[in-house]
Amino acid sequence: MDDMKDKSIHFTAQKLTEEIKNMPAYMKFYSGIQKIVSSTCVNKYEFKETLLQAIKQAGIETQLRNTVFHWVRSHNNYDSINGSSIKEPLAYLRKAQMQWEKRIHKSLNSMCNEIGVPLARFRLASEKDDLEEKWTELSTYDVDLSQYRPVYAPKDFLEVLLCIRSPNYRSMYGEGDWDFTQIPLRVKTLTELRCLYVELSRGEPLLGVNPHMPSAVGSHPTLEAERSVLGEKVLASSHAPVAQEFLKRGCPRSLRGRIWAQIMGSCIHPEHVEYFNSLKEQVLQYDLMVDKLILKDVHLTASNDDQYFVFEDVLYQVMLCFSRDTEVLSLFNHSAGNPVHAVLKNKPATVENTVVFPPSGIIPFHGFTMYAAPFCYLYDNPVALYHTFRAFYLRYWFRLHEVSSHEQGLLCLCLLFERLLQRHEPQLWFHFKHINIQP
């Protein structure tokens, strides 16, 4: 047993080493360690001990720990470590996802044919100059969106989920499509949720319930003051797992942006600014059909309101750049879905002439912009907003619009809510069922 455990650890270390070598941060690690090795901090007679101590003092150990933390948490790397290559293990859910993708592709292509526009084209010089001039105030960018419609809405996806049937389930006579009873997936019980969210179940003081709650620490007048001081210490540590633990009891508003960036590995460096600017250049150079879908979605769901939301221009920048980001394609290694492929214009339909559309592989739908909208309250810099939004999407949100048995997928989240409601609020459950309201 111990031998198998040692082999597993060795295999994981090998896999992790290979992954780190392919990361943008690898050369920074490598050059940093080279400088330390050649410095006077390392003694050749006590090489290992002095090297490890110097790496720790230089902060490289913390950076490496954060890199491992983000790698393990991203894209369900547990499956990739254990050699699993099946993105969705259940055949009937794979079939449902394929049918859903075909429906999206058909809707996108039919809209292009109806309107008579290509999926992508070069922008005219005049269009490029106009877009660049209005980049920081894209809400004033004049474009006709009347003929464009969302490819699909969340309600359409919910209807698809409600129609899914397990081949092992036999429906009763007269049974409708009201709930998810016909999908036998395991989700957590209330007892398991209490173990998972132990801080909530123990009734510990949480910031956000009452910011004026007295502090348990005598030197601080309120819980908010206590959390603010502790939060600054957490930020100074630059250690992502520590920041994650800190968040479990709430975070002051003034620290939320920096804390989340630390947890998600999206703290801004010069290379992040350069990357965002390269995405901006792609937006200025190419006019994609999905640009109109993004513009319309922002207009319909998150347009400027002096009393509520004033970040429409930032959302345009973030969402347009997101559609060009090819790093987003990495999620399809672990996602149940597949990106849309298109053939280059006036080219034969061969593999060499086939490209992913859009470059990110994500077709925007009605309400897609709402994923990014909350971050507008945390960041005043579009670059910081973009990278934290992208980190959230790559780790969590891509599962919310695909058919998947993953516990973070929308299907399992619907099942979780439905079963908790049915078991712990049965009267409300039957009332909803009696008046035909979906839970």
Secondary structure by P-SEA (a helix, b strand, c coil): caaaaaaaaaaaaaaaaaaaaaccaaaaaaaaaaaaaacccccccaaaaaaaaaaaaaaaaaaaaaaaaaaaacccccccccccccccccaaaaaaaaaaaaaaaaaaaaaaaaaccccbbbbcaaaaaaaaaacccccccccccccccccccaaaaaaaaaaccccccccccccccccccccbbbbbcaaaaaaaacccccccccccccccccccccccccaaaaaaaaaaaaaaaccaaaaaaaaccccccccaaaaaaaaacccccaaaaaaaaaaaaaaacccccaaaaaaaaaaacccccccccccaaaaaaaaaaaaaccccccccccccbbbbbbcccccccccccccccccccccccccccccccccccccccaaaaaaaaaaaaacccccccccccccccaaaaaaaaaaaaaaccaaaaaaaaaacccc
